[in-house]
Amino acid sequence: MIQKEGKTVFGPVEHPWFDPLWRRYLLVAVCAGWTGVEYYFGSTTWFYVTLGITVYAGWSFLYYYKGPDDPARKPKPETNQDEE
C-alpha cells in the first residue's frame, strides 16, 4: 500500500471522530460481524470482500491509527473566518 504523510491509498485515517478507542473497536466488530453473516449464508464472494474490509479496518484503525497525542499526527490548520 502506498503511504505518504500519514495517508493511505483511500485517504487519511486519522479523523477526530475516530479518536475514542471504543469507536474504532466497534467499527472493526461490525465489519467482522458482517463477514460472519456472509460466511453463514454461504456468499463466498461477499465473504472475501467483507473479510478484506475487516482486515483493512483492523489494520488502519487498530494498528496504524495515530491518536491525537501522537507527534507524527499533523492537525489541520484552523481557519479564522474573521481574517479576510
mmCIF file of the N, C-alpha and C atoms, coordinates in Angstrom:
data_MODEL
# 
_entry.id   MODEL 
# 
loop_
_atom_site.group_PDB 
_atom_site.id 
_atom_site.type_symbol 
_atom_site.label_atom_id 
_atom_site.label_alt_id 
_atom_site.label_comp_id 
_atom_site.label_asym_id 
_atom_site.label_entity_id 
_atom_site.label_seq_id 
_atom_site.pdbx_PDB_ins_code 
_atom_site.Cartn_x 
_atom_site.Cartn_y 
_atom_site.Cartn_z 
_atom_site.occupancy 
_atom_site.B_iso_or_equiv 
_atom_site.pdbx_formal_charge 
_atom_site.auth_seq_id 
_atom_site.auth_comp_id 
_atom_site.auth_asym_id 
_atom_site.auth_atom_id 
_atom_site.pdbx_PDB_model_num 
ATOM 1   N N  . MET A 1 1  ? 0.828   -1.171  0.000  1.00 0.00 ? 1  MET A N  1 
ATOM 2   C CA . MET A 1 1  ? 0.000   0.000   0.000  1.00 0.00 ? 1  MET A CA 1 
ATOM 3   C C  . MET A 1 1  ? 0.887   1.256   0.000  1.00 0.00 ? 1  MET A C  1 
ATOM 4   N N  . ILE A 1 2  ? 0.520   2.214   -0.753 1.00 0.00 ? 2  ILE A N  1 
ATOM 5   C CA . ILE A 1 2  ? 1.297   3.441   -0.852 1.00 0.00 ? 2  ILE A CA 1 
ATOM 6   C C  . ILE A 1 2  ? 0.906   4.363   0.296  1.00 0.00 ? 2  ILE A C  1 
ATOM 7   N N  . GLN A 1 3  ? 1.929   4.859   1.005  1.00 0.00 ? 3  GLN A N  1 
ATOM 8   C CA . GLN A 1 3  ? 1.667   5.765   2.115  1.00 0.00 ? 3  GLN A CA 1 
ATOM 9   C C  . GLN A 1 3  ? 2.497   7.022   1.947  1.00 0.00 ? 3  GLN A C  1 
ATOM 10  N N  . LYS A 1 4  ? 1.866   8.159   2.142  1.00 0.00 ? 4  LYS A N  1 
ATOM 11  C CA . LYS A 1 4  ? 2.559   9.436   2.096  1.00 0.00 ? 4  LYS A CA 1 
ATOM 12  C C  . LYS A 1 4  ? 2.004   10.314  3.191  1.00 0.00 ? 4  LYS A C  1 
ATOM 13  N N  . GLU A 1 5  ? 2.845   10.731  4.089  1.00 0.00 ? 5  GLU A N  1 
ATOM 14  C CA . GLU A 1 5  ? 2.499   11.688  5.133  1.00 0.00 ? 5  GLU A CA 1 
ATOM 15  C C  . GLU A 1 5  ? 1.235   11.305  5.893  1.00 0.00 ? 5  GLU A C  1 
ATOM 16  N N  . GLY A 1 6  ? 1.172   10.068  6.409  1.00 0.00 ? 6  GLY A N  1 
ATOM 17  C CA . GLY A 1 6  ? 0.040   9.652   7.214  1.00 0.00 ? 6  GLY A CA 1 
ATOM 18  C C  . GLY A 1 6  ? -1.218  9.360   6.442  1.00 0.00 ? 6  GLY A C  1 
ATOM 19  N N  . LYS A 1 7  ? -1.116  9.216   5.134  1.00 0.00 ? 7  LYS A N  1 
ATOM 20  C CA . LYS A 1 7  ? -2.297  8.922   4.323  1.00 0.00 ? 7  LYS A CA 1 
ATOM 21  C C  . LYS A 1 7  ? -2.118  7.565   3.666  1.00 0.00 ? 7  LYS A C  1 
ATOM 22  N N  . THR A 1 8  ? -3.207  6.871   3.495  1.00 0.00 ? 8  THR A N  1 
ATOM 23  C CA . THR A 1 8  ? -3.177  5.627   2.749  1.00 0.00 ? 8  THR A CA 1 
ATOM 24  C C  . THR A 1 8  ? -3.783  5.886   1.384  1.00 0.00 ? 8  THR A C  1 
ATOM 25  N N  . VAL A 1 9  ? -3.898  4.857   0.604  1.00 0.00 ? 9  VAL A N  1 
ATOM 26  C CA . VAL A 1 9  ? -4.458  4.999   -0.733 1.00 0.00 ? 9  VAL A CA 1 
ATOM 27  C C  . VAL A 1 9  ? -5.875  5.563   -0.676 1.00 0.00 ? 9  VAL A C  1 
ATOM 28  N N  . PHE A 1 10 ? -6.624  5.200   0.374  1.00 0.00 ? 10 PHE A N  1 
ATOM 29  C CA . PHE A 1 10 ? -8.007  5.623   0.493  1.00 0.00 ? 10 PHE A CA 1 
ATOM 30  C C  . PHE A 1 10 ? -8.172  6.940   1.231  1.00 0.00 ? 10 PHE A C  1 
ATOM 31  N N  . GLY A 1 11 ? -7.100  7.611   1.564  1.00 0.00 ? 11 GLY A N  1 
ATOM 32  C CA . GLY A 1 11 ? -7.187  8.889   2.257  1.00 0.00 ? 11 GLY A CA 1 
ATOM 33  C C  . GLY A 1 11 ? -6.710  8.780   3.695  1.00 0.00 ? 11 GLY A C  1 
ATOM 34  N N  . PRO A 1 12 ? -6.785  9.880   4.424  1.00 0.00 ? 12 PRO A N  1 
ATOM 35  C CA . PRO A 1 12 ? -6.301  9.859   5.805  1.00 0.00 ? 12 PRO A CA 1 
ATOM 36  C C  . PRO A 1 12 ? -7.229  9.040   6.695  1.00 0.00 ? 12 PRO A C  1 
ATOM 37  N N  . VAL A 1 13 ? -6.633  8.330   7.651  1.00 0.00 ? 13 VAL A N  1 
ATOM 38  C CA . VAL A 1 13 ? -7.431  7.542   8.588  1.00 0.00 ? 13 VAL A CA 1 
ATOM 39  C C  . VAL A 1 13 ? -7.545  8.228   9.936  1.00 0.00 ? 13 VAL A C  1 
ATOM 40  N N  . GLU A 1 14 ? -6.774  9.272   10.167 1.00 0.00 ? 14 GLU A N  1 
ATOM 41  C CA . GLU A 1 14 ? -6.792  9.961   11.451 1.00 0.00 ? 14 GLU A CA 1 
ATOM 42  C C  . GLU A 1 14 ? -7.846  11.063  11.467 1.00 0.00 ? 14 GLU A C  1 
ATOM 43  N N  . HIS A 1 15 ? -9.075  10.684  11.633 1.00 0.00 ? 15 HIS A N  1 
ATOM 44  C CA . HIS A 1 15 ? -10.159 11.649  11.748 1.00 0.00 ? 15 HIS A CA 1 
ATOM 45  C C  . HIS A 1 15 ? -10.502 11.796  13.224 1.00 0.00 ? 15 HIS A C  1 
ATOM 46  N N  . PRO A 1 16 ? -10.777 13.017  13.694 1.00 0.00 ? 16 PRO A N  1 
ATOM 47  C CA . PRO A 1 16 ? -11.076 13.209  15.122 1.00 0.00 ? 16 PRO A CA 1 
ATOM 48  C C  . PRO A 1 16 ? -12.256 12.379  15.625 1.00 0.00 ? 16 PRO A C  1 
ATOM 49  N N  . TRP A 1 17 ? -13.182 12.030  14.763 1.00 0.00 ? 17 TRP A N  1 
ATOM 50  C CA . TRP A 1 17 ? -14.324 11.233  15.199 1.00 0.00 ? 17 TRP A CA 1 
ATOM 51  C C  . TRP A 1 17 ? -13.896 9.847   15.658 1.00 0.00 ? 17 TRP A C  1 
ATOM 52  N N  . PHE A 1 18 ? -12.789 9.337   15.108 1.00 0.00 ? 18 PHE A N  1 
ATOM 53  C CA . PHE A 1 18 ? -12.295 8.014   15.458 1.00 0.00 ? 18 PHE A CA 1 
ATOM 54  C C  . PHE A 1 18 ? -11.315 8.025   16.622 1.00 0.00 ? 18 PHE A C  1 
ATOM 55  N N  . ASP A 1 19 ? -11.084 9.149   17.278 1.00 0.00 ? 19 ASP A N  1 
ATOM 56  C CA . ASP A 1 19 ? -10.136 9.208   18.383 1.00 0.00 ? 19 ASP A CA 1 
ATOM 57  C C  . ASP A 1 19 ? -10.501 8.303   19.565 1.00 0.00 ? 19 ASP A C  1 
ATOM 58  N N  . PRO A 1 20 ? -11.769 8.207   19.988 1.00 0.00 ? 20 PRO A N  1 
ATOM 59  C CA . PRO A 1 20 ? -12.088 7.258   21.066 1.00 0.00 ? 20 PRO A CA 1 
ATOM 60  C C  . PRO A 1 20 ? -11.878 5.812   20.595 1.00 0.00 ? 20 PRO A C  1 
ATOM 61  N N  . LEU A 1 21 ? -11.168 5.051   21.402 1.00 0.00 ? 21 LEU A N  1 
ATOM 62  C CA . LEU A 1 21 ? -10.819 3.675   21.030 1.00 0.00 ? 21 LEU A CA 1 
ATOM 63  C C  . LEU A 1 21 ? -12.059 2.806   20.841 1.00 0.00 ? 21 LEU A C  1 
ATOM 64  N N  . TRP A 1 22 ? -13.100 3.035   21.617 1.00 0.00 ? 22 TRP A N  1 
ATOM 65  C CA . TRP A 1 22 ? -14.294 2.192   21.516 1.00 0.00 ? 22 TRP A CA 1 
ATOM 66  C C  . TRP A 1 22 ? -14.959 2.317   20.146 1.00 0.00 ? 22 TRP A C  1 
ATOM 67  N N  . ARG A 1 23 ? -14.881 3.489   19.518 1.00 0.00 ? 23 ARG A N  1 
ATOM 68  C CA . ARG A 1 23 ? -15.477 3.655   18.197 1.00 0.00 ? 23 ARG A CA 1 
ATOM 69  C C  . ARG A 1 23 ? -14.724 2.845   17.150 1.00 0.00 ? 23 ARG A C  1 
ATOM 70  N N  . ARG A 1 24 ? -13.408 2.790   17.281 1.00 0.00 ? 24 ARG A N  1 
ATOM 71  C CA . ARG A 1 24 ? -12.616 2.018   16.330 1.00 0.00 ? 24 ARG A CA 1 
ATOM 72  C C  . ARG A 1 24 ? -12.851 0.521   16.520 1.00 0.00 ? 24 ARG A C  1 
ATOM 73  N N  . TYR A 1 25 ? -12.936 0.078   17.788 1.00 0.00 ? 25 TYR A N  1 
ATOM 74  C CA . TYR A 1 25 ? -13.254 -1.329  18.047 1.00 0.00 ? 25 TYR A CA 1 
ATOM 75  C C  . TYR A 1 25 ? -14.644 -1.682  17.521 1.00 0.00 ? 25 TYR A C  1 
ATOM 76  N N  . LEU A 1 26 ? -15.601 -0.790  17.718 1.00 0.00 ? 26 LEU A N  1 
ATOM 77  C CA . LEU A 1 26 ? -16.958 -1.041  17.244 1.00 0.00 ? 26 LEU A CA 1 
ATOM 78  C C  . LEU A 1 26 ? -16.993 -1.158  15.722 1.00 0.00 ? 26 LEU A C  1 
ATOM 79  N N  . LEU A 1 27 ? -16.276 -0.303  15.030 1.00 0.00 ? 27 LEU A N  1 
ATOM 80  C CA . LEU A 1 27 ? -16.227 -0.361  13.573 1.00 0.00 ? 27 LEU A CA 1 
ATOM 81  C C  . LEU A 1 27 ? -15.676 -1.695  13.086 1.00 0.00 ? 27 LEU A C  1 
ATOM 82  N N  . VAL A 1 28 ? -14.582 -2.138  13.688 1.00 0.00 ? 28 VAL A N  1 
ATOM 83  C CA . VAL A 1 28 ? -13.982 -3.411  13.282 1.00 0.00 ? 28 VAL A CA 1 
ATOM 84  C C  . VAL A 1 28 ? -14.907 -4.573  13.650 1.00 0.00 ? 28 VAL A C  1 
ATOM 85  N N  . ALA A 1 29 ? -15.580 -4.488  14.803 1.00 0.00 ? 29 ALA A N  1 
ATOM 86  C CA . ALA A 1 29 ? -16.501 -5.548  15.218 1.00 0.00 ? 29 ALA A CA 1 
ATOM 87  C C  . ALA A 1 29 ? -17.700 -5.649  14.275 1.00 0.00 ? 29 ALA A C  1 
ATOM 88  N N  . VAL A 1 30 ? -18.227 -4.523  13.831 1.00 0.00 ? 30 VAL A N  1 
ATOM 89  C CA . VAL A 1 30 ? -19.347 -4.536  12.884 1.00 0.00 ? 30 VAL A CA 1 
ATOM 90  C C  . VAL A 1 30 ? -18.898 -5.157  11.562 1.00 0.00 ? 30 VAL A C  1 
ATOM 91  N N  . CYS A 1 31 ? -17.716 -4.813  11.110 1.00 0.00 ? 31 CYS A N  1 
ATOM 92  C CA . CYS A 1 31 ? -17.195 -5.414  9.869  1.00 0.00 ? 31 CYS A CA 1 
ATOM 93  C C  . CYS A 1 31 ? -17.012 -6.924  10.034 1.00 0.00 ? 31 CYS A C  1 
ATOM 94  N N  . ALA A 1 32 ? -16.496 -7.343  11.187 1.00 0.00 ? 32 ALA A N  1 
ATOM 95  C CA . ALA A 1 32 ? -16.309 -8.774  11.440 1.00 0.00 ? 32 ALA A CA 1 
ATOM 96  C C  . ALA A 1 32 ? -17.658 -9.486  11.522 1.00 0.00 ? 32 ALA A C  1 
ATOM 97  N N  . GLY A 1 33 ? -18.650 -8.857  12.126 1.00 0.00 ? 33 GLY A N  1 
ATOM 98  C CA . GLY A 1 33 ? -19.988 -9.444  12.187 1.00 0.00 ? 33 GLY A CA 1 
ATOM 99  C C  . GLY A 1 33 ? -20.598 -9.606  10.813 1.00 0.00 ? 33 GLY A C  1 
ATOM 100 N N  . TRP A 1 34 ? -20.409 -8.589  9.981  1.00 0.00 ? 34 TRP A N  1 
ATOM 101 C CA . TRP A 1 34 ? -20.904 -8.651  8.608  1.00 0.00 ? 34 TRP A CA 1 
ATOM 102 C C  . TRP A 1 34 ? -20.218 -9.797  7.856  1.00 0.00 ? 34 TRP A C  1 
ATOM 103 N N  . THR A 1 35 ? -18.926 -9.967  8.093  1.00 0.00 ? 35 THR A N  1 
ATOM 104 C CA . THR A 1 35 ? -18.188 -11.064 7.473  1.00 0.00 ? 35 THR A CA 1 
ATOM 105 C C  . THR A 1 35 ? -18.756 -12.404 7.926  1.00 0.00 ? 35 THR A C  1 
ATOM 106 N N  . GLY A 1 36 ? -19.078 -12.519 9.206  1.00 0.00 ? 36 GLY A N  1 
ATOM 107 C CA . GLY A 1 36 ? -19.665 -13.754 9.721  1.00 0.00 ? 36 GLY A CA 1 
ATOM 108 C C  . GLY A 1 36 ? -21.021 -14.057 9.107  1.00 0.00 ? 36 GLY A C  1 
ATOM 109 N N  . VAL A 1 37 ? -21.828 -13.039 8.893  1.00 0.00 ? 37 VAL A N  1 
ATOM 110 C CA . VAL A 1 37 ? -23.134 -13.227 8.254  1.00 0.00 ? 37 VAL A CA 1 
ATOM 111 C C  . VAL A 1 37 ? -22.959 -13.732 6.830  1.00 0.00 ? 37 VAL A C  1 
ATOM 112 N N  . GLU A 1 38 ? -22.029 -13.148 6.100  1.00 0.00 ? 38 GLU A N  1 
ATOM 113 C CA . GLU A 1 38 ? -21.805 -13.589 4.720  1.00 0.00 ? 38 GLU A CA 1 
ATOM 114 C C  . GLU A 1 38 ? -21.296 -15.033 4.678  1.00 0.00 ? 38 GLU A C  1 
ATOM 115 N N  . TYR A 1 39 ? -20.459 -15.409 5.636  1.00 0.00 ? 39 TYR A N  1 
ATOM 116 C CA . TYR A 1 39 ? -19.968 -16.780 5.704  1.00 0.00 ? 39 TYR A CA 1 
ATOM 117 C C  . TYR A 1 39 ? -21.108 -17.740 6.045  1.00 0.00 ? 39 TYR A C  1 
ATOM 118 N N  . TYR A 1 40 ? -21.954 -17.352 6.982  1.00 0.00 ? 40 TYR A N  1 
ATOM 119 C CA . TYR A 1 40 ? -23.068 -18.196 7.415  1.00 0.00 ? 40 TYR A CA 1 
ATOM 120 C C  . TYR A 1 40 ? -24.028 -18.489 6.270  1.00 0.00 ? 40 TYR A C  1 
ATOM 121 N N  . PHE A 1 41 ? -24.316 -17.492 5.455  1.00 0.00 ? 41 PHE A N  1 
ATOM 122 C CA . PHE A 1 41 ? -25.247 -17.681 4.355  1.00 0.00 ? 41 PHE A CA 1 
ATOM 123 C C  . PHE A 1 41 ? -24.584 -18.218 3.089  1.00 0.00 ? 41 PHE A C  1 
ATOM 124 N N  . GLY A 1 42 ? -23.291 -18.466 3.127  1.00 0.00 ? 42 GLY A N  1 
ATOM 125 C CA . GLY A 1 42 ? -22.608 -19.118 2.019  1.00 0.00 ? 42 GLY A CA 1 
ATOM 126 C C  . GLY A 1 42 ? -22.287 -18.222 0.839  1.00 0.00 ? 42 GLY A C  1 
ATOM 127 N N  . SER A 1 43 ? -22.254 -16.921 1.038  1.00 0.00 ? 43 SER A N  1 
ATOM 128 C CA . SER A 1 43 ? -21.903 -15.997 -0.050 1.00 0.00 ? 43 SER A CA 1 
ATOM 129 C C  . SER A 1 43 ? -20.381 -15.868 -0.101 1.00 0.00 ? 43 SER A C  1 
ATOM 130 N N  . THR A 1 44 ? -19.770 -16.736 -0.867 1.00 0.00 ? 44 THR A N  1 
ATOM 131 C CA . THR A 1 44 ? -18.314 -16.816 -0.881 1.00 0.00 ? 44 THR A CA 1 
ATOM 132 C C  . THR A 1 44 ? -17.665 -15.519 -1.345 1.00 0.00 ? 44 THR A C  1 
ATOM 133 N N  . THR A 1 45 ? -18.162 -14.950 -2.422 1.00 0.00 ? 45 THR A N  1 
ATOM 134 C CA . THR A 1 45 ? -17.564 -13.719 -2.941 1.00 0.00 ? 45 THR A CA 1 
ATOM 135 C C  . THR A 1 45 ? -17.679 -12.586 -1.940 1.00 0.00 ? 45 THR A C  1 
ATOM 136 N N  . TRP A 1 46 ? -18.878 -12.390 -1.390 1.00 0.00 ? 46 TRP A N  1 
ATOM 137 C CA . TRP A 1 46 ? -19.067 -11.305 -0.431 1.00 0.00 ? 46 TRP A CA 1 
ATOM 138 C C  . TRP A 1 46 ? -18.336 -11.575 0.875  1.00 0.00 ? 46 TRP A C  1 
ATOM 139 N N  . PHE A 1 47 ? -18.152 -12.866 1.206  1.00 0.00 ? 47 PHE A N  1 
ATOM 140 C CA . PHE A 1 47 ? -17.356 -13.194 2.385  1.00 0.00 ? 47 PHE A CA 1 
ATOM 141 C C  . PHE A 1 47 ? -15.935 -12.673 2.227  1.00 0.00 ? 47 PHE A C  1 
ATOM 142 N N  . TYR A 1 48 ? -15.334 -12.910 1.070  1.00 0.00 ? 48 TYR A N  1 
ATOM 143 C CA . TYR A 1 48 ? -13.962 -12.444 0.858  1.00 0.00 ? 48 TYR A CA 1 
ATOM 144 C C  . TYR A 1 48 ? -13.873 -10.923 0.758  1.00 0.00 ? 48 TYR A C  1 
ATOM 145 N N  . VAL A 1 49 ? -14.884 -10.304 0.178  1.00 0.00 ? 49 VAL A N  1 
ATOM 146 C CA . VAL A 1 49 ? -14.895 -8.840  0.107  1.00 0.00 ? 49 VAL A CA 1 
ATOM 147 C C  . VAL A 1 49 ? -14.967 -8.245  1.510  1.00 0.00 ? 49 VAL A C  1 
ATOM 148 N N  . THR A 1 50 ? -15.904 -8.745  2.323  1.00 0.00 ? 50 THR A N  1 
ATOM 149 C CA . THR A 1 50 ? -16.039 -8.205  3.682  1.00 0.00 ? 50 THR A CA 1 
ATOM 150 C C  . THR A 1 50 ? -14.864 -8.602  4.569  1.00 0.00 ? 50 THR A C  1 
ATOM 151 N N  . LEU A 1 51 ? -14.263 -9.741  4.315  1.00 0.00 ? 51 LEU A N  1 
ATOM 152 C CA . LEU A 1 51 ? -13.056 -10.124 5.053  1.00 0.00 ? 51 LEU A CA 1 
ATOM 153 C C  . LEU A 1 51 ? -11.928 -9.139  4.766  1.00 0.00 ? 51 LEU A C  1 
ATOM 154 N N  . GLY A 1 52 ? -11.781 -8.752  3.506  1.00 0.00 ? 52 GLY A N  1 
ATOM 155 C CA . GLY A 1 52 ? -10.771 -7.752  3.152  1.00 0.00 ? 52 GLY A CA 1 
ATOM 156 C C  . GLY A 1 52 ? -11.047 -6.417  3.819  1.00 0.00 ? 52 GLY A C  1 
ATOM 157 N N  . ILE A 1 53 ? -12.318 -6.014  3.859  1.00 0.00 ? 53 ILE A N  1 
ATOM 158 C CA . ILE A 1 53 ? -12.683 -4.764  4.524  1.00 0.00 ? 53 ILE A CA 1 
ATOM 159 C C  . ILE A 1 53 ? -12.374 -4.843  6.013  1.00 0.00 ? 53 ILE A C  1 
ATOM 160 N N  . THR A 1 54 ? -12.674 -5.987  6.630  1.00 0.00 ? 54 THR A N  1 
ATOM 161 C CA . THR A 1 54 ? -12.405 -6.170  8.057  1.00 0.00 ? 54 THR A CA 1 
ATOM 162 C C  . THR A 1 54 ? -10.913 -6.122  8.351  1.00 0.00 ? 54 THR A C  1 
ATOM 163 N N  . VAL A 1 55 ? -10.121 -6.778  7.541  1.00 0.00 ? 55 VAL A N  1 
ATOM 164 C CA . VAL A 1 55 ? -8.669  -6.778  7.744  1.00 0.00 ? 55 VAL A CA 1 
ATOM 165 C C  . VAL A 1 55 ? -8.114  -5.367  7.569  1.00 0.00 ? 55 VAL A C  1 
ATOM 166 N N  . TYR A 1 56 ? -8.568  -4.666  6.535  1.00 0.00 ? 56 TYR A N  1 
ATOM 167 C CA . TYR A 1 56 ? -8.096  -3.303  6.316  1.00 0.00 ? 56 TYR A CA 1 
ATOM 168 C C  . TYR A 1 56 ? -8.528  -2.381  7.464  1.00 0.00 ? 56 TYR A C  1 
ATOM 169 N N  . ALA A 1 57 ? -9.761  -2.514  7.932  1.00 0.00 ? 57 ALA A N  1 
ATOM 170 C CA . ALA A 1 57 ? -10.241 -1.689  9.042  1.00 0.00 ? 57 ALA A CA 1 
ATOM 171 C C  . ALA A 1 57 ? -9.437  -1.984  10.305 1.00 0.00 ? 57 ALA A C  1 
ATOM 172 N N  . GLY A 1 58 ? -9.164  -3.246  10.569 1.00 0.00 ? 58 GLY A N  1 
ATOM 173 C CA . GLY A 1 58 ? -8.361  -3.602  11.737 1.00 0.00 ? 58 GLY A CA 1 
ATOM 174 C C  . GLY A 1 58 ? -6.955  -3.038  11.654 1.00 0.00 ? 58 GLY A C  1 
ATOM 175 N N  . TRP A 1 59 ? -6.366  -3.131  10.482 1.00 0.00 ? 59 TRP A N  1 
ATOM 176 C CA . TRP A 1 59 ? -5.011  -2.615  10.318 1.00 0.00 ? 59 TRP A CA 1 
ATOM 177 C C  . TRP A 1 59 ? -4.985  -1.093  10.465 1.00 0.00 ? 59 TRP A C  1 
ATOM 178 N N  . SER A 1 60 ? -5.897  -0.405  9.803  1.00 0.00 ? 60 SER A N  1 
ATOM 179 C CA . SER A 1 60 ? -5.825  1.051   9.782  1.00 0.00 ? 60 SER A CA 1 
ATOM 180 C C  . SER A 1 60 ? -6.346  1.701   11.053 1.00 0.00 ? 60 SER A C  1 
ATOM 181 N N  . PHE A 1 61 ? -7.365  1.111   11.705 1.00 0.00 ? 61 PHE A N  1 
ATOM 182 C CA . PHE A 1 61 ? -7.947  1.754   12.879 1.00 0.00 ? 61 PHE A CA 1 
ATOM 183 C C  . PHE A 1 61 ? -7.435  1.217   14.204 1.00 0.00 ? 61 PHE A C  1 
ATOM 184 N N  . LEU A 1 62 ? -6.833  0.035   14.225 1.00 0.00 ? 62 LEU A N  1 
ATOM 185 C CA . LEU A 1 62 ? -6.318  -0.508  15.479 1.00 0.00 ? 62 LEU A CA 1 
ATOM 186 C C  . LEU A 1 62 ? -4.795  -0.557  15.517 1.00 0.00 ? 62 LEU A C  1 
ATOM 187 N N  . TYR A 1 63 ? -4.166  -0.843  14.396 1.00 0.00 ? 63 TYR A N  1 
ATOM 188 C CA . TYR A 1 63 ? -2.701  -0.954  14.382 1.00 0.00 ? 63 TYR A CA 1 
ATOM 189 C C  . TYR A 1 63 ? -2.026  0.345   13.942 1.00 0.00 ? 63 TYR A C  1 
ATOM 190 N N  . TYR A 1 64 ? -2.453  0.903   12.830 1.00 0.00 ? 64 TYR A N  1 
ATOM 191 C CA . TYR A 1 64 ? -1.774  2.045   12.213 1.00 0.00 ? 64 TYR A CA 1 
ATOM 192 C C  . TYR A 1 64 ? -2.240  3.391   12.742 1.00 0.00 ? 64 TYR A C  1 
ATOM 193 N N  . TYR A 1 65 ? -3.393  3.471   13.369 1.00 0.00 ? 65 TYR A N  1 
ATOM 194 C CA . TYR A 1 65 ? -4.013  4.739   13.768 1.00 0.00 ? 65 TYR A CA 1 
ATOM 195 C C  . TYR A 1 65 ? -3.112  5.512   14.722 1.00 0.00 ? 65 TYR A C  1 
ATOM 196 N N  . LYS A 1 66 ? -2.938  6.794   14.447 1.00 0.00 ? 66 LYS A N  1 
ATOM 197 C CA . LYS A 1 66 ? -2.169  7.683   15.321 1.00 0.00 ? 66 LYS A CA 1 
ATOM 198 C C  . LYS A 1 66 ? -3.160  8.527   16.111 1.00 0.00 ? 66 LYS A C  1 
ATOM 199 N N  . GLY A 1 67 ? -3.095  8.425   17.419 1.00 0.00 ? 67 GLY A N  1 
ATOM 200 C CA . GLY A 1 67 ? -4.018  9.154   18.281 1.00 0.00 ? 67 GLY A CA 1 
ATOM 201 C C  . GLY A 1 67 ? -3.742  10.648  18.275 1.00 0.00 ? 67 GLY A C  1 
ATOM 202 N N  . PRO A 1 68 ? -4.577  11.410  18.968 1.00 0.00 ? 68 PRO A N  1 
ATOM 203 C CA . PRO A 1 68 ? -4.418  12.876  18.964 1.00 0.00 ? 68 PRO A CA 1 
ATOM 204 C C  . PRO A 1 68 ? -3.136  13.342  19.662 1.00 0.00 ? 68 PRO A C  1 
ATOM 205 N N  . ASP A 1 69 ? -2.550  12.514  20.520 1.00 0.00 ? 69 ASP A N  1 
ATOM 206 C CA . ASP A 1 69 ? -1.337  12.900  21.236 1.00 0.00 ? 69 ASP A CA 1 
ATOM 207 C C  . ASP A 1 69 ? -0.061  12.522  20.495 1.00 0.00 ? 69 ASP A C  1 
ATOM 208 N N  . ASP A 1 70 ? -0.172  11.825  19.387 1.00 0.00 ? 70 ASP A N  1 
ATOM 209 C CA . ASP A 1 70 ? 0.993   11.386  18.634 1.00 0.00 ? 70 ASP A CA 1 
ATOM 210 C C  . ASP A 1 70 ? 1.616   12.580  17.912 1.00 0.00 ? 70 ASP A C  1 
ATOM 211 N N  . PRO A 1 71 ? 2.926   12.794  18.078 1.00 0.00 ? 71 PRO A N  1 
ATOM 212 C CA . PRO A 1 71 ? 3.562   13.942  17.408 1.00 0.00 ? 71 PRO A CA 1 
ATOM 213 C C  . PRO A 1 71 ? 3.611   13.802  15.887 1.00 0.00 ? 71 PRO A C  1 
ATOM 214 N N  . ALA A 1 72 ? 3.479   12.595  15.369 1.00 0.00 ? 72 ALA A N  1 
ATOM 215 C CA . ALA A 1 72 ? 3.509   12.405  13.916 1.00 0.00 ? 72 ALA A CA 1 
ATOM 216 C C  . ALA A 1 72 ? 2.191   12.817  13.260 1.00 0.00 ? 72 ALA A C  1 
ATOM 217 N N  . ARG A 1 73 ? 1.157   12.956  14.054 1.00 0.00 ? 73 ARG A N  1 
ATOM 218 C CA . ARG A 1 73 ? -0.142  13.356  13.507 1.00 0.00 ? 73 ARG A CA 1 
ATOM 219 C C  . ARG A 1 73 ? -0.161  14.858  13.335 1.00 0.00 ? 73 ARG A C  1 
ATOM 220 N N  . LYS A 1 74 ? -0.464  15.271  12.127 1.00 0.00 ? 74 LYS A N  1 
ATOM 221 C CA . LYS A 1 74 ? -0.468  16.702  11.826 1.00 0.00 ? 74 LYS A CA 1 
ATOM 222 C C  . LYS A 1 74 ? -1.904  17.211  11.872 1.00 0.00 ? 74 LYS A C  1 
ATOM 223 N N  . PRO A 1 75 ? -2.213  18.097  12.787 1.00 0.00 ? 75 PRO A N  1 
ATOM 224 C CA . PRO A 1 75 ? -3.579  18.637  12.808 1.00 0.00 ? 75 PRO A CA 1 
ATOM 225 C C  . PRO A 1 75 ? -3.794  19.584  11.639 1.00 0.00 ? 75 PRO A C  1 
ATOM 226 N N  . LYS A 1 76 ? -5.035  19.673  11.223 1.00 0.00 ? 76 LYS A N  1 
ATOM 227 C CA . LYS A 1 76 ? -5.359  20.598  10.144 1.00 0.00 ? 76 LYS A CA 1 
ATOM 228 C C  . LYS A 1 76 ? -5.259  22.021  10.681 1.00 0.00 ? 76 LYS A C  1 
ATOM 229 N N  . PRO A 1 77 ? -4.736  22.926  9.891  1.00 0.00 ? 77 PRO A N  1 
ATOM 230 C CA . PRO A 1 77 ? -4.652  24.315  10.363 1.00 0.00 ? 77 PRO A CA 1 
ATOM 231 C C  . PRO A 1 77 ? -6.043  24.914  10.517 1.00 0.00 ? 77 PRO A C  1 
ATOM 232 N N  . GLU A 1 78 ? -6.226  25.616  11.607 1.00 0.00 ? 78 GLU A N  1 
ATOM 233 C CA . GLU A 1 78 ? -7.519  26.248  11.845 1.00 0.00 ? 78 GLU A CA 1 
ATOM 234 C C  . GLU A 1 78 ? -7.642  27.488  10.983 1.00 0.00 ? 78 GLU A C  1 
ATOM 235 N N  . THR A 1 79 ? -8.786  27.660  10.399 1.00 0.00 ? 79 THR A N  1 
ATOM 236 C CA . THR A 1 79 ? -9.017  28.845  9.590  1.00 0.00 ? 79 THR A CA 1 
ATOM 237 C C  . THR A 1 79 ? -9.864  29.814  10.387 1.00 0.00 ? 79 THR A C  1 
ATOM 238 N N  . ASN A 1 80 ? -9.457  31.041  10.375 1.00 0.00 ? 80 ASN A N  1 
ATOM 239 C CA . ASN A 1 80 ? -10.188 32.084  11.060 1.00 0.00 ? 80 ASN A CA 1 
ATOM 240 C C  . ASN A 1 80 ? -10.962 32.880  10.018 1.00 0.00 ? 80 ASN A C  1 
ATOM 241 N N  . GLN A 1 81 ? -12.266 32.825  10.098 1.00 0.00 ? 81 GLN A N  1 
ATOM 242 C CA . GLN A 1 81 ? -13.082 33.476  9.084  1.00 0.00 ? 81 GLN A CA 1 
ATOM 243 C C  . GLN A 1 81 ? -13.113 34.985  9.250  1.00 0.00 ? 81 GLN A C  1 
ATOM 244 N N  . ASP A 1 82 ? -12.658 35.494  10.391 1.00 0.00 ? 82 ASP A N  1 
ATOM 245 C CA . ASP A 1 82 ? -12.654 36.929  10.609 1.00 0.00 ? 82 ASP A CA 1 
ATOM 246 C C  . ASP A 1 82 ? -11.537 37.612  9.816  1.00 0.00 ? 82 ASP A C  1 
ATOM 247 N N  . GLU A 1 83 ? -10.512 36.871  9.474  1.00 0.00 ? 83 GLU A N  1 
ATOM 248 C CA . GLU A 1 83 ? -9.379  37.452  8.743  1.00 0.00 ? 83 GLU A CA 1 
ATOM 249 C C  . GLU A 1 83 ? -9.610  37.307  7.250  1.00 0.00 ? 83 GLU A C  1 
ATOM 250 N N  . GLU A 1 84 ? -10.132 38.321  6.627  1.00 0.00 ? 84 GLU A N  1 
ATOM 251 C CA . GLU A 1 84 ? -10.357 38.259  5.177  1.00 0.00 ? 84 GLU A CA 1 
ATOM 252 C C  . GLU A 1 84 ? -9.833  39.490  4.510  1.00 0.00 ? 84 GLU A C  1 
# 
